[in-house]
Amino acid sequence: MGRDDVLALTFAGFSLGMDAHDRAAAFAAFETALTLSPSTALAFILGSVVHSWAGAAEPAIAWGSAG
């Protein structure tokens, strides 16, 4: 369910990254959301937070400035 719902994918990505600590699955969900709607700022913001929380500063900056 939610495989074509941009917000569901975005929030799933955030939950997978922050709660399950599964960044690969998180970014698969974020990328799918952005494929469906390339201007979804929330996906870029939350993707940046997940990168930041994991200590990946450069990807966090890139995701934060992409949206």
C-alpha positions in Angstrom: 0.0 0.0 0.0 1.1 3.6 -0.6 3.5 2.7 -3.4 2.1 5.5 -5.5 1.4 8.0 -2.6 4.2 10.6 -2.4 3.5 11.6 1.2 3.2 7.9 2.4 6.6 7.1 0.7 8.2 10.3 2.2 7.0 9.5 5.7 7.9 5.8 5.3 11.4 6.9 4.2 11.7 9.0 7.3 10.5 6.3 9.6 12.8 3.7 8.0 15.8 6.0 8.3 15.2 7.3 11.8 13.4 4.4 13.6 14.6 1.3 11.8 18.1 2.8 11.0 17.7 1.3 7.5 19.1 4.1 5.3 19.0 2.0 2.1 15.3 1.3 2.4 14.7 4.9 3.5 16.4 6.4 0.4 14.7 3.9 -1.8 11.4 5.3 -0.5 12.5 8.9 -0.8 13.8 8.3 -4.4 10.5 6.7 -5.4 8.6 9.6 -3.9 10.8 12.0 -5.9 10.3 10.0 -9.1 6.6 10.4 -8.7 6.8 14.1 -7.8 10.2 15.6 -8.3 9.3 18.8 -6.5 8.3 17.3 -3.2 10.3 19.5 -0.8 9.4 17.4 2.2 11.2 14.4 0.8 14.3 16.5 0.3 14.0 18.0 3.8 13.4 14.6 5.6 16.1 12.9 3.5 18.5 15.6 4.6 17.6 15.0 8.2 18.2 11.2 7.9 21.6 11.8 6.3 22.4 14.4 9.0 21.3 12.1 11.8 23.6 9.4 10.4 26.5 11.8 10.4 26.7 12.2 6.6 27.2 15.9 6.4 27.9 16.3 2.7 24.9 14.3 1.5 22.7 16.1 4.1 23.7 19.4 2.6 23.2 18.2 -0.9 19.7 16.9 -0.1 18.8 20.0 1.9 19.7 22.3 -0.9 18.2 20.2 -3.7 14.7 20.9 -2.9 
